[in-house]
């Protein structure tokens, strides 16, 4: 039986120098740019060093994407209308 992979904490990610999910980087850069241009740099996002709020945000996003990627809804090919509706309801809850 395969052993379940433990989710790393933010502190563990910092300590191990875990690379960010590319989606986290893209989202962070977009948010930071909008904050700078439209929000007067309210959050003053910084990344690249220990303790930077941008790095912290990206680790939060990494965890979000990891959890989202683990969620899978399986639908049988020959599912009844009732089973298909139940699957759609389950997917809506995931969003």
Legacy VTK file of the C-alpha trace (Angstrom):
# vtk DataFile Version 3.0
C-alpha trace
ASCII
DATASET POLYDATA
POINTS 95 float
0.000 0.000 0.000
1.313 3.434 -0.938
2.091 5.770 1.914
0.108 9.031 1.942
2.350 12.023 1.266
2.376 14.498 4.167
1.472 18.058 3.291
4.350 20.365 4.130
3.732 23.375 6.335
4.768 26.827 5.188
7.727 26.704 7.594
8.849 23.334 6.169
8.597 24.690 2.637
10.811 27.646 3.642
13.352 25.369 5.362
13.527 22.937 2.438
13.529 25.633 -0.240
10.582 24.018 -2.029
10.017 25.492 -5.488
6.692 27.228 -6.069
3.963 25.860 -8.302
4.131 27.850 -11.571
0.451 28.760 -11.148
1.273 30.338 -7.781
4.061 32.419 -9.303
1.858 33.594 -12.172
-1.004 34.507 -9.862
1.300 36.228 -7.367
2.981 38.327 -10.075
-0.396 39.362 -11.463
-1.762 40.329 -8.044
1.439 42.181 -7.106
1.375 44.119 -10.386
-2.287 45.097 -9.969
-1.659 46.092 -6.345
1.281 48.266 -7.384
-0.461 49.953 -10.329
-4.055 50.134 -9.141
-3.819 49.811 -5.373
-1.024 52.245 -4.668
1.215 49.342 -3.559
-1.043 48.816 -0.523
0.344 45.338 0.191
3.896 46.242 -0.824
4.495 42.674 -2.037
8.105 41.489 -2.046
9.552 38.130 -3.059
12.927 36.494 -3.278
14.033 36.545 0.336
13.261 34.865 3.622
10.206 36.328 5.293
8.941 38.238 2.260
5.165 38.541 2.144
5.113 37.585 -1.553
6.947 34.343 -0.818
4.501 33.607 1.980
1.559 34.260 -0.349
3.037 31.938 -2.984
3.427 29.137 -0.404
-0.221 29.633 0.565
-1.169 29.386 -3.111
1.030 26.283 -3.487
-0.948 24.585 -0.712
-4.222 25.700 -2.279
-3.294 24.222 -5.683
-1.978 20.986 -4.132
-5.240 20.457 -2.282
-7.316 21.352 -5.338
-5.319 18.934 -7.522
-5.947 16.069 -5.077
-9.719 16.419 -5.404
-11.056 14.141 -8.114
-14.623 13.284 -9.044
-15.044 10.035 -10.967
-18.065 9.599 -13.215
-18.977 6.222 -14.679
-19.228 6.118 -18.446
-22.689 4.521 -18.268
-23.930 6.646 -15.358
-27.627 7.231 -14.868
-29.091 10.735 -14.957
-29.256 10.665 -11.155
-25.555 9.711 -10.872
-24.555 12.434 -13.333
-26.503 15.047 -11.368
-24.853 13.863 -8.140
-21.435 14.188 -9.813
-22.186 17.720 -10.978
-23.322 18.638 -7.458
-20.064 17.216 -6.058
-17.993 19.240 -8.541
-19.864 22.420 -7.622
-18.980 21.863 -3.965
-15.287 21.563 -4.902
-15.256 24.960 -6.610
LINES 1 96
95 0 1 2 3 4 5 6 7 8 9 10 11 12 13 14 15 16 17 18 19 20 21 22 23 24 25 26 27 28 29 30 31 32 33 34 35 36 37 38 39 40 41 42 43 44 45 46 47 48 49 50 51 52 53 54 55 56 57 58 59 60 61 62 63 64 65 66 67 68 69 70 71 72 73 74 75 76 77 78 79 80 81 82 83 84 85 86 87 88 89 90 91 92 93 94
